[in-house]
Amino acid sequence: MMKKKLFIRSTIHNAGVDHPDIIEQQVDAEFVEMEDEMQIFYQEGSNKDVSDVRILAFDDHMIVLRMGAIRYEQTYVMNEITKCLMEVPGGQLELLVQTHQYKRGLDYIFCQFSLKQTNQTTLGEYQLELKW
């Protein structure tokens, strides 16, 4: 297991909003490299609102597991729609994740996707960039 700085940039285009929200953060992460998989572990948040995040990045897909006040497991597969059950303080949401682009390099991950409710209402378009 190697420890490295992980730079995270999330760009969120919410439905009906002109300008995107951009969230940038830097965290200490632990990396485990295997033959065809990269595992990344880190925590985000502060004080008592801390979430554990685990990323399983393969050549052709990625799984993000988040454990905290908001809990989910999202799978990103190019040109496919996957389901995600998200637990939030007010209850549960079932979401559809449509991955438009996914690339994993030696020192980065890039993913573009959209989230929709099961009634097909688009919640937004997202871009996730990870670099180490």
C-alpha positions, 0 to 999 in steps of 0.5 A: 500500500502506498500513500500519495496526495490525491487531487479531486476535481468535480464539475457538476452541471445541475439541470436548469442551472447555467454555470457549473459548480466546481469542487476541488480538494486534495486528500491523503489517500492510500493506493493498492495497485494490482495487475488489472485494478487500482484501489484508492482509499481516502476520507473526505469531510471534517469533524463528525461528518467524515465519509470513507471513500473507496474507489476500485478502478479497472481498465474498462469500469470503475466502482465508487463506494461511499460510507458516511451520512450519504452512502452509495455504491456507483458503478461507471461503465462506458456507454451503459446505464447502471443503477445506484441506491443512495442512502441520504439522511432523509431516506433512499433514492434510486438513481440511474448512472449513465457513463459517457466517458471513462479513462484510467491512466498511470496517474489519473482517472477521468469520468463523465456521467449523468445521473437520472432519477428512475422516472428519467428526470435528469439531475445533472451532468458530472465530470470527475477528475482524479490525479496523483 
